[in-house]
Amino acid sequence: MKAQPLIFLSSYASKVDDKKRVSVPASFRSIIESKDEALVYAYASFVNKCIEVCTHERINYLEEVID
């Protein structure tokens, strides 16, 4: 199994606008943009009342752990 990807943990309170969009804080954007691929996945948390966001690298790691 590969090493677990680095994790950036933080929180940011925001609201969903009329077009169902959430603004991404500059500190989050800089981390996302520093990756080779600026693609992220957002999903409702299974544990907390929030939206979790991760990179493709993290999704791949989670798939390996589940299998």
MDTraj code that builds the backbone (N, CA, C; nanometers):
import mdtraj as md
import numpy as np

residues = "MET LYS ALA GLN PRO LEU ILE PHE LEU SER SER TYR ALA SER LYS VAL ASP ASP LYS LYS ARG VAL SER VAL PRO ALA SER PHE ARG SER ILE ILE GLU SER LYS ASP GLU ALA LEU VAL TYR ALA TYR ALA SER PHE VAL ASN LYS CYS ILE GLU VAL CYS THR HIS GLU ARG ILE ASN TYR LEU GLU GLU VAL ILE ASP".split()
xyz = np.array([
    [0.0841, -0.1177, 0.0000],
    [0.0000, 0.0000, 0.0000],
    [0.0889, 0.1243, 0.0000],
    [0.0459, 0.2244, -0.0743],
    [0.1205, 0.3497, -0.0802],
    [0.1103, 0.4247, 0.0515],
    [0.2045, 0.5173, 0.0715],
    [0.1983, 0.6036, 0.1898],
    [0.0762, 0.6944, 0.1787],
    [0.0206, 0.7259, 0.2913],
    [-0.0971, 0.8127, 0.2940],
    [-0.0587, 0.9532, 0.2480],
    [-0.1392, 1.0145, 0.1593],
    [-0.1106, 1.1504, 0.1136],
    [-0.1144, 1.2493, 0.2303],
    [-0.0414, 1.3569, 0.2161],
    [-0.0460, 1.4622, 0.3173],
    [-0.1864, 1.5180, 0.3266],
    [-0.2248, 1.5557, 0.4461],
    [-0.3593, 1.6072, 0.4681],
    [-0.3505, 1.7496, 0.5204],
    [-0.4293, 1.8378, 0.4627],
    [-0.4420, 1.9751, 0.5077],
    [-0.5754, 1.9841, 0.5791],
    [-0.5729, 2.0132, 0.7071],
    [-0.6961, 2.0229, 0.7844],
    [-0.7217, 2.1673, 0.8236],
    [-0.8404, 2.2103, 0.7996],
    [-0.8818, 2.3438, 0.8381],
    [-1.0330, 2.3500, 0.8260],
    [-1.0887, 2.4588, 0.8659],
    [-1.2328, 2.4754, 0.8487],
    [-1.2622, 2.6183, 0.8063],
    [-1.3733, 2.6326, 0.7396],
    [-1.4129, 2.7631, 0.6891],
    [-1.5645, 2.7643, 0.6813],
    [-1.6264, 2.8573, 0.7461],
    [-1.7725, 2.8701, 0.7415],
    [-1.8103, 2.9543, 0.6205],
    [-1.9003, 2.9027, 0.5419],
    [-1.9442, 2.9722, 0.4211],
    [-2.0894, 2.9359, 0.3955],
    [-2.1481, 3.0035, 0.3013],
    [-2.2858, 2.9745, 0.2636],
    [-2.2903, 2.9376, 0.1162],
    [-2.3905, 2.8625, 0.0798],
    [-2.4138, 2.8265, -0.0596],
    [-2.4936, 2.9407, -0.1220],
    [-2.4468, 2.9881, -0.2394],
    [-2.5179, 3.0990, -0.3024],
    [-2.6389, 3.0486, -0.3819],
    [-2.7098, 3.1398, -0.4481],
    [-2.8309, 3.1033, -0.5221],
    [-2.8052, 3.0037, -0.6344],
    [-2.6820, 3.0017, -0.6853],
    [-2.6463, 2.9083, -0.7924],
    [-2.5842, 2.7803, -0.7368],
    [-2.5989, 2.7574, -0.6061],
    [-2.5488, 2.6377, -0.5372],
    [-2.3964, 2.6296, -0.5381],
    [-2.3286, 2.7436, -0.5278],
    [-2.1828, 2.7483, -0.5253],
    [-2.1349, 2.7901, -0.3873],
    [-2.0152, 2.7445, -0.3550],
    [-1.9495, 2.7823, -0.2304],
    [-1.8161, 2.8447, -0.2683],
    [-1.7839, 2.9587, -0.2096],
    [-1.6546, 3.0200, -0.2396],
    [-1.5442, 2.9431, -0.1680],
    [-1.4291, 2.9359, -0.2329],
    [-1.3139, 2.8652, -0.1763],
    [-1.2168, 2.9698, -0.1230],
    [-1.1816, 2.9624, 0.0047],
    [-1.0901, 3.0602, 0.0629],
    [-0.9540, 3.0585, -0.0084],
    [-0.8878, 3.1723, -0.0121],
    [-0.7578, 3.1843, -0.0792],
    [-0.6564, 3.0848, -0.0255],
    [-0.6563, 3.0613, 0.1060],
    [-0.5600, 2.9662, 0.1632],
    [-0.5835, 2.8250, 0.1108],
    [-0.7081, 2.7880, 0.0858],
    [-0.7389, 2.6571, 0.0292],
    [-0.6994, 2.6535, -0.1185],
    [-0.7326, 2.7604, -0.1910],
    [-0.7009, 2.7655, -0.3339],
    [-0.5516, 2.7503, -0.3595],
    [-0.4687, 2.8140, -0.2772],
    [-0.3245, 2.8058, -0.2988],
    [-0.2747, 2.6627, -0.2837],
    [-0.3325, 2.5862, -0.1931],
    [-0.2935, 2.4458, -0.1766],
    [-0.3402, 2.3631, -0.2957],
    [-0.4620, 2.3856, -0.3381],
    [-0.5152, 2.3128, -0.4534],
    [-0.4336, 2.3444, -0.5786],
    [-0.4039, 2.4712, -0.5992],
    [-0.3302, 2.5120, -0.7188],
    [-0.1855, 2.4645, -0.7176],
    [-0.1309, 2.4306, -0.6011],
    [0.0073, 2.3834, -0.5934],
    [0.0202, 2.2380, -0.6390],
    [-0.0909, 2.1684, -0.6530],
    [-0.0904, 2.0289, -0.6991],
    [-0.0753, 2.0251, -0.8507],
    [-0.0274, 1.9117, -0.9011],
    [-0.0147, 1.8942, -1.0460],
    [-0.1507, 1.9024, -1.1146],
    [-0.2525, 1.8555, -1.0463],
    [-0.3870, 1.8537, -1.1018],
    [-0.4777, 1.9324, -1.0069],
    [-0.5377, 2.0381, -1.0550],
    [-0.6194, 2.1249, -0.9695],
    [-0.7648, 2.0774, -0.9643],
    [-0.7825, 1.9478, -0.9546],
    [-0.9150, 1.8876, -0.9468],
    [-0.9411, 1.8461, -0.8028],
    [-1.0571, 1.8801, -0.7507],
    [-1.0927, 1.8391, -0.6147],
    [-1.2304, 1.7740, -0.6160],
    [-1.2546, 1.6947, -0.5136],
    [-1.3832, 1.6286, -0.4949],
    [-1.4445, 1.6824, -0.3666],
    [-1.5695, 1.7240, -0.3753],
    [-1.6415, 1.7733, -0.2580],
    [-1.7602, 1.6801, -0.2332],
    [-1.7801, 1.6449, -0.1079],
    [-1.8878, 1.5529, -0.0738],
    [-1.9333, 1.5791, 0.0695],
    [-2.0557, 1.5378, 0.0971],
    [-2.1087, 1.5515, 0.2331],
    [-2.0318, 1.4571, 0.3241],
    [-1.9881, 1.5078, 0.4366],
    [-1.9131, 1.4281, 0.5332],
    [-1.9992, 1.3146, 0.5856],
    [-1.9349, 1.2004, 0.6074],
    [-2.0041, 1.0864, 0.6672],
    [-2.0083, 1.0988, 0.8189],
    [-1.9294, 1.1904, 0.8748],
    [-1.9142, 1.2006, 1.0192],
    [-1.9678, 1.3328, 1.0740],
    [-1.9390, 1.4414, 1.0055],
    [-1.9755, 1.5745, 1.0543],
    [-2.0781, 1.6414, 0.9632],
    [-2.1393, 1.7450, 1.0123],
    [-2.2359, 1.8204, 0.9331],
    [-2.1585, 1.9272, 0.8548],
    [-2.0939, 1.8810, 0.7465],
    [-2.0110, 1.9706, 0.6672],
    [-1.9858, 1.9096, 0.5298],
    [-1.9159, 1.9837, 0.4481],
    [-1.8692, 1.9349, 0.3192],
    [-1.7207, 1.9080, 0.3336],
    [-1.6755, 1.7914, 0.2888],
    [-1.5334, 1.7593, 0.2890],
    [-1.4828, 1.7711, 0.1457],
    [-1.3596, 1.8149, 0.1320],
    [-1.2990, 1.8334, 0.0008],
    [-1.1635, 1.7649, 0.0014],
    [-1.1337, 1.6914, -0.1042],
    [-1.0020, 1.6273, -0.1140],
    [-0.9587, 1.6189, -0.2596],
    [-0.8327, 1.5866, -0.2772],
    [-0.7750, 1.5740, -0.4112],
    [-0.7945, 1.4319, -0.4641],
    [-0.7657, 1.4152, -0.5904],
    [-0.7728, 1.2841, -0.6542],
    [-0.6769, 1.1863, -0.5855],
    [-0.5626, 1.2374, -0.5429],
    [-0.4639, 1.1563, -0.4723],
    [-0.5253, 1.0946, -0.3462],
    [-0.5986, 1.1720, -0.2715],
    [-0.6626, 1.1230, -0.1487],
    [-0.7725, 1.0215, -0.1806],
    [-0.8514, 1.0474, -0.2840],
    [-0.9563, 0.9530, -0.3243],
    [-0.8936, 0.8186, -0.3612],
    [-0.7838, 0.8209, -0.4357],
    [-0.7147, 0.6963, -0.4716],
    [-0.6684, 0.6215, -0.3468],
    [-0.6136, 0.6951, -0.2507],
    [-0.5687, 0.6328, -0.1261],
    [-0.6871, 0.5682, -0.0532],
    [-0.7980, 0.6374, -0.0435],
    [-0.9148, 0.5836, 0.0253],
    [-0.9665, 0.4585, -0.0451],
    [-0.9635, 0.4582, -0.1784],
    [-1.0058, 0.3383, -0.2524],
    [-0.9177, 0.2186, -0.2176],
    [-0.7875, 0.2411, -0.2075],
    [-0.6965, 0.1325, -0.1732],
    [-0.7236, 0.0791, -0.0333],
    [-0.7525, 0.1668, 0.0598],
    [-0.7772, 0.1261, 0.1981],
    [-0.9085, 0.0464, 0.2064],
    [-1.0080, 0.0877, 0.1315],
    [-1.1378, 0.0198, 0.1351],
    [-1.1293, -0.1181, 0.0722],
    [-1.0549, -0.1294, -0.0379],
    [-1.0427, -0.2602, -0.1062],
    [-0.9691, -0.3534, -0.0167],
])
top = md.Topology()
chain = top.add_chain()
for i, resn in enumerate(residues, 1):
    res = top.add_residue(resn, chain, resSeq=i)
    for name in ("N", "CA", "C"):
        top.add_atom(name, md.element.get_by_symbol(name[0]), res)
traj = md.Trajectory(xyz[None], top)
